[in-house]
Amino acid sequence: MNQTITRFLFSCIMFLSANHLLAQPAECNGTRYILGGFTADSTIDVQYGQATTLGGVEQDLLMDVYEPTGDTIAQRPLVILAHGGSFVRGTRKELGPLCEVFAAAGYVCATISYRLQDVETADSTEFAEELIMSMNDMKAAVRFFRQDAATTNTFRINPEQIYVGGTSAGAIMAVNMAYMAEDDEIPAYLQEHIDNNGGFEGNSNDITDFTSEVQGVVSYSGSILRLSWMDAGDPPYVAIHEELDPVVLCGLSKLDTAATPYFIRGACDMEARAEEVGISNNTVIFEGSMGHVEYFFNANQLAVVF
């Protein structure tokens, strides 16, 4: 990743820390968490859970964890990322380079594998079960790290500074996982999927003594199923989106392959809701751009934010 992209990523993530925490960490000295000076060490194939796919296959849930080399800080903020691929393809290795960038700036960063759709579905409400399963997997990863912090402390994360995010489908997973609460108005088809997959926390691991709540979200071209799930007091978020994205629309998308159509709302609509209810956010919309997550590869496009 080039320097412009690196600066962009960390101006975004530092926004979350500055707006959510009561005080900046003492070690935040103007370079750490923005550019930093570390290299990255990785621990590969860490198992954080096990769950059953839509097709009935038992899957070990694995992740790769990246840490700042030689770091001596006792507790580091954690970013958990999920890859894109329309919930049917992609691997966690795709976000390894992004995790290396985060680790170089002083974060612990995990890129997770999650259950992908392994059966064909023609009904969009059936496809939504895949979203619930993936959200459960991300929740399990959060709980895994909080348990680790309270026990072996292998990864030295700060359990009060956990952020989730991803690209495309991974961002959709992270956004909905962070903002859908148990007491929200949840449509019947979605509640059925929740009930059939271990309840609100899911059954992707057996860690039950720790919360899956997060302190912020980083959405690279993601969306939310219900704007009403975004309430006052919810955690802040960063959203980056191309205005004319044809894959995950920046505004309203209607998925109507089912008897009961449902809608998703991209970053353009999320920003309006956030401003309405007072959720702190840093939203960057690339006006006129027709790409989908192309900003990672287009330094000229990113330069407009500086």
C-alpha positions in Angstrom: 0.0 0.0 0.0 1.3 3.4 -0.9 1.8 6.3 1.6 -1.4 8.1 0.6 -3.5 5.0 1.3 -1.7 4.4 4.6 -2.4 8.0 5.8 -6.0 7.7 4.8 -6.6 4.4 6.7 -5.1 5.8 9.9 -6.7 9.2 9.8 -10.0 7.2 9.7 -9.2 4.7 12.5 -7.8 7.4 14.8 -11.1 9.2 14.4 -12.8 6.2 16.2 -10.4 6.4 19.1 -10.6 10.2 19.5 -14.4 10.2 19.4 -15.2 7.1 21.5 -12.6 7.0 24.3 -12.8 9.3 27.3 -9.1 10.0 26.9 -6.4 9.2 24.4 -4.0 6.3 25.4 -0.9 7.7 26.9 1.2 6.1 24.2 -0.6 7.9 21.4 2.2 10.4 20.6 1.2 11.6 17.2 2.8 8.8 15.2 1.7 5.6 16.8 -1.8 4.6 15.5 -1.3 6.9 12.5 1.8 5.9 10.7 4.0 4.2 13.4 7.3 2.7 12.8 6.8 -1.0 13.4 7.0 -4.0 11.2 4.5 -6.8 11.6 4.7 -10.3 13.1 1.9 -12.7 12.3 0.4 -15.8 14.0 -1.3 -17.9 11.4 -4.2 -20.3 11.7 -5.5 -19.3 15.2 -8.7 -21.2 15.8 -11.4 -19.0 17.4 -14.4 -21.3 17.0 -16.2 -24.0 15.1 -19.6 -23.9 13.4 -21.8 -25.5 10.8 -22.3 -24.0 7.3 -25.6 -23.7 5.5 -24.7 -26.9 3.7 -24.2 -28.8 7.0 -20.4 -28.9 7.0 -18.5 -28.5 10.2 -15.9 -25.7 9.8 -13.0 -24.7 12.0 -13.1 -20.9 12.2 -9.5 -19.6 11.8 -7.8 -16.3 11.7 -4.4 -14.7 11.2 -3.3 -12.2 13.8 -0.8 -9.5 13.1 1.1 -7.6 15.9 3.6 -4.8 16.0 7.1 -6.3 16.0 9.0 -5.6 19.3 6.1 -3.7 20.8 6.2 -3.3 24.6 2.8 -1.7 25.2 0.8 -3.8 27.7 -2.6 -3.3 25.9 -3.1 -2.5 22.2 -6.3 -1.7 20.4 -7.6 -4.5 18.2 -9.1 -4.4 14.7 -10.9 -7.5 13.4 -11.4 -7.5 9.7 -13.5 -9.7 7.3 -12.9 -10.1 3.6 -15.4 -9.4 0.8 -16.7 -11.7 -1.9 -20.5 -11.6 -1.7 -20.5 -14.1 1.1 -19.7 -16.9 -1.4 -16.0 -16.5 -2.1 -12.8 -14.9 -0.8 -10.2 -15.7 1.8 -8.8 -14.1 4.9 -5.4 -13.9 3.3 -6.7 -11.1 1.0 -6.7 -8.7 4.0 -3.3 -9.8 5.3 -1.6 -6.7 3.7 -4.1 -4.4 5.3 -3.5 -6.0 8.7 0.2 -5.5 8.2 -0.4 -1.8 7.7 -2.5 -1.6 10.9 0.1 -3.6 12.9 2.9 -1.3 11.6 1.0 1.5 13.2 0.7 -0.2 16.6 -2.6 -2.1 16.4 -3.2 -5.7 16.8 -5.2 -6.8 13.7 -6.9 -10.1 12.9 -8.2 -11.1 9.5 -10.8 -13.8 10.0 -12.2 -16.7 7.9 -16.0 -17.0 8.3 -18.6 -19.4 6.9 -19.4 -18.8 3.3 -22.5 -19.8 1.5 -22.0 -23.4 0.3 -25.5 -24.1 -1.1 -27.5 -22.3 -3.7 -30.5 -20.2 -2.6 -32.9 -18.4 -4.8 -34.7 -16.6 -2.0 -33.1 -13.5 -0.6 -34.5 -14.1 2.9 -32.8 -17.5 2.9 -29.6 -15.8 1.8 -29.9 -13.6 4.9 -29.2 -16.7 7.0 -25.6 -16.5 5.7 -25.4 -12.9 6.9 -26.5 -14.0 10.4 -24.0 -16.9 10.4 -21.2 -14.6 9.4 -22.2 -12.0 12.1 -22.1 -14.8 14.7 -18.6 -15.8 13.5 -17.4 -12.2 14.0 -19.0 -12.0 17.4 -17.2 -15.2 18.3 -13.9 -13.7 17.3 -14.5 -10.6 19.6 -15.3 -12.9 22.5 -12.2 -15.0 21.8 -10.0 -12.0 22.2 -11.7 -10.7 25.3 -11.3 -14.2 26.9 -7.6 -14.2 25.8 -7.1 -10.8 27.4 -8.6 -12.1 30.7 -6.6 -15.3 30.7 -3.4 -16.1 28.9 -3.1 -12.6 27.4 -1.4 -14.0 24.4 -2.2 -11.1 22.1 -2.1 -8.2 24.7 -5.2 -6.5 23.3 -7.2 -3.8 25.2 -10.7 -5.3 25.7 -12.1 -1.8 25.8 -10.7 -0.9 22.4 -12.0 -3.5 19.9 -13.1 -2.4 16.4 -14.6 -4.5 13.6 -14.6 -3.9 9.9 -14.2 -5.3 6.5 -14.5 -4.8 2.8 -17.8 -5.2 0.9 -19.5 -8.3 2.3 -17.1 -8.2 5.3 -18.1 -4.6 5.9 -21.8 -5.5 5.7 -21.2 -8.2 8.3 -19.3 -5.8 10.6 -21.9 -2.9 10.3 -24.9 -5.1 11.1 -23.1 -7.0 13.8 -22.2 -3.7 15.6 -25.6 -2.0 15.3 -28.3 -4.7 15.4 -29.3 -5.0 19.1 -31.4 -7.7 20.7 -34.1 -5.2 21.6 -34.3 -3.7 18.0 -37.2 -4.3 15.7 -36.0 -7.3 13.8 -38.1 -8.7 10.9 -39.6 -12.2 11.4 -37.5 -13.9 8.7 -34.3 -12.6 10.3 -35.4 -13.4 13.8 -36.0 -17.0 12.7 -32.5 -17.3 11.4 -31.2 -15.9 14.7 -33.2 -18.4 16.7 -32.0 -21.3 14.5 -28.4 -20.4 14.9 -27.8 -20.2 18.6 -29.7 -17.0 19.5 -28.4 -13.5 19.4 -24.8 -14.3 20.3 -24.8 -17.4 18.0 -23.0 -20.6 18.6 -19.7 -20.2 16.7 -17.8 -20.9 19.9 -18.6 -21.8 23.5 -17.2 -18.6 25.0 -20.2 -17.2 26.9 -18.7 -15.1 29.7 -17.6 -12.2 27.5 -19.4 -9.7 25.5 -19.2 -9.2 21.7 -19.8 -5.4 22.0 -17.4 -3.3 20.0 -16.1 0.3 20.3 -16.3 1.2 16.6 -16.7 0.1 13.0 -14.6 0.5 9.9 -16.8 0.0 6.8 -15.1 -0.2 3.4 -18.2 -0.1 1.1 -20.6 -1.8 3.5 -24.3 -1.3 4.3 -26.9 -1.9 7.0 -30.3 -3.8 6.8 -32.2 -1.3 9.0 -31.3 2.3 9.6 -33.5 2.1 12.7 -30.9 -0.1 14.3 -28.6 2.9 14.5 -29.5 4.6 17.8 -28.1 7.4 20.0 -25.2 6.1 22.1 -24.1 3.5 19.5 -20.4 3.3 18.7 -18.8 5.6 16.1 -17.9 4.5 12.7 -15.8 5.2 9.6 -17.4 4.6 6.2 -15.7 4.9 2.8 -17.9 4.4 -0.3 -18.0 5.3 -4.0 -21.1 7.3 -4.7 -22.2 5.3 -7.8 -20.9 1.9 -6.6 -22.9 -0.7 -8.6 -22.3 -3.6 -6.3 -23.1 -2.2 -2.8 -25.1 0.9 -3.5 -24.3 4.0 -1.4 -28.0 4.6 -0.9 -31.0 2.3 -1.0 -30.9 -1.2 -2.5 -33.9 -3.5 -2.8 -33.4 -7.2 -2.7 -36.7 -8.6 -4.1 -36.0 -12.2 -5.0 -38.1 -13.3 -2.1 -41.8 -13.2 -1.3 -40.8 -10.6 1.4 -38.4 -8.1 -0.2 -35.9 -6.4 2.1 -33.7 -3.3 1.7 -30.1 -2.4 2.5 -28.7 1.1 3.1 -25.2 2.1 2.1 -22.9 4.8 3.6 -24.8 7.7 2.0 -28.0 6.8 3.9 -26.2 5.7 7.0 -24.6 9.1 7.3 -27.9 10.9 7.3 -29.2 8.5 10.0 -26.1 9.0 12.1 -26.4 12.7 12.0 -30.0 12.5 12.9 -29.4 10.4 16.1 -26.0 11.7 17.0 -23.7 8.8 16.1 -20.2 10.2 15.6 -18.9 9.2 12.1 -16.3 9.9 9.6 -17.9 9.3 6.2 -16.0 9.7 2.9 -18.0 9.5 -0.3 -16.1 9.6 -3.6 -18.6 11.6 -5.6 -19.1 10.4 -9.2 -17.0 7.3 -8.7 -18.5 4.1 -10.2 -16.1 1.7 -8.7 -16.4 -0.8 -5.9 -13.6 -0.6 -3.2 -11.3 0.8 -5.9 -10.0 3.5 -3.5 -7.5 0.9 -2.1 -5.8 0.9 -5.4 -6.3 4.5 -6.5 -4.0 7.0 -4.8 -5.2 9.9 -6.9 -8.8 9.2 -5.7 -7.7 9.1 -2.0 -5.7 12.2 -2.3 -8.8 14.4 -2.4 -9.4 13.9 1.3 -6.2 15.6 2.4 
